Amino acid sequence: MAIFYVVNDSPCAVEVFVSSYTGGDDSWLILDPHDRQVWNHRNGWETVAFKDPRDSSKRGGIYAPVGSVVVFNGDFKKIEVK
């Protein structure tokens, strides 16, 4: 099993979701500005999605390999995988 890091590198809180294709919890949670969350019990690839907690029409996502760092920088169209 590997871990999965999700980083909010923006000045605003954002809601984040990590799919549960390979196990774990897939609930939405709030990620505060400049904070990070770690998901474990994952293998393979997962979908990571972000949405504005004040306007759910503002959202974006990416399919990323477990073990990577997914970074949200405030732009729903430019989510990074490192």
matplotlib code that plots the C-alpha trace (Angstrom):
import matplotlib.pyplot as plt

x = [0.0, 1.1, 0.2, -1.3, -0.7, -3.1, -1.9, -3.9, -1.4, -4.0, -5.1, -8.7, -10.2, -11.2, -13.2, -11.3, -12.3, -10.1, -11.8, -11.9, -11.1, -8.3, -9.8, -10.2, -12.7, -14.1, -15.8, -15.5, -13.5, -12.4, -8.7, -7.7, -5.4, -1.8, -2.6, -2.2, -3.9, -2.5, -4.6, -3.2, -4.4, -4.2, -2.7, -2.5, -4.4, -7.1, -9.2, -8.6, -11.3, -11.5, -14.5, -15.2, -17.1, -19.1, -19.9, -19.9, -19.9, -16.3, -14.5, -11.8, -10.1, -7.2, -6.4, -3.1, -0.9, -0.8, 2.5, 2.3, 1.6, -1.5, -1.3, -4.2, -3.0, -6.4, -6.9, -9.4, -8.0, -4.3, -4.1, -0.6, 0.7, 4.3]
y = [0.0, 3.5, 6.9, 9.8, 13.5, 16.2, 19.8, 23.0, 25.6, 28.3, 31.2, 29.8, 26.6, 24.0, 20.8, 17.7, 14.1, 11.1, 8.1, 4.8, 2.6, 0.9, 1.2, 3.8, 6.6, 8.7, 11.4, 15.1, 17.1, 20.7, 21.4, 24.7, 27.2, 26.0, 22.7, 19.1, 15.8, 12.3, 9.3, 5.8, 2.2, 3.0, 1.2, 2.0, 5.2, 7.4, 10.3, 13.5, 16.2, 19.7, 22.1, 25.5, 25.1, 28.3, 27.4, 23.8, 24.7, 25.6, 22.3, 20.2, 16.9, 14.7, 11.0, 10.4, 7.5, 6.6, 7.8, 11.1, 14.6, 16.3, 20.1, 22.6, 26.1, 27.8, 27.1, 24.3, 23.7, 23.5, 20.8, 19.5, 16.0, 15.8]
z = [0.0, -0.8, 0.4, -1.6, -0.8, -1.7, -1.2, -1.3, -2.4, -2.8, -0.5, -0.2, 1.3, -1.2, -1.0, -2.1, -3.0, -3.6, -5.3, -3.6, -6.6, -4.6, -1.1, 1.6, 2.1, -0.7, 1.3, 0.4, 2.9, 3.3, 2.8, 4.3, 2.5, 2.3, 4.0, 2.9, 3.5, 3.3, 2.1, 2.7, 1.9, -1.9, -4.9, -8.6, -9.7, -8.2, -9.3, -7.2, -7.5, -6.2, -5.9, -4.5, -1.2, -2.1, -5.7, -6.7, -10.5, -10.0, -10.0, -11.6, -11.2, -12.4, -12.5, -10.7, -9.6, -6.0, -4.4, -6.1, -4.7, -6.2, -5.9, -6.2, -6.8, -7.1, -10.8, -11.4, -14.9, -13.9, -11.1, -10.9, -10.2, -8.9]

ax = plt.figure().add_subplot(projection="3d")
ax.plot(x, y, z, "-o")
ax.set_aspect("equal")
plt.show()
